[in-house]
């Protein structure tokens, strides 16, 4: 299964919309350099959300874009919710990640939830831990391999 990186997004605080950047450095067992969620202390190092999910919210009339749901990587062409925990993926030429969590519990109502009455990240976002770091950029291919 293949897809692509539509947007790479970071923020210096948690639970806020993230700003897009053209390229990023991902560190092994840490996440994206410069992002508030990066940490070797937990398994939710990088978050992914499909552009297809964002389009659902746009169809509801919301003016939202990649990064607005606080996802680190916006993808296209991959059904993220069909990837079980343990699934490995390669992003770009050399970054390797492993799905570590599907969805999340929303403890506090985010800006998007308050605006729309719903937020897709807790239901349709996934998290990966970084097994091998490197650089990625917008447009990079994402290759999903089966769970090992």
Secondary structure, DSSP 8 states (H G I E B T S, - for coil): -EEEEEEEEE-SSSSS--EEESEEEEETTTEETT-TT--TTSS--EEEEEHHHHHHHHHTT----TTTT--SEEEES--GGG--TT-EEEETTTEEEEEEEES----S--HHHHHHS--SHHHH-EEEEEEE-EEEETT-EEEEE---
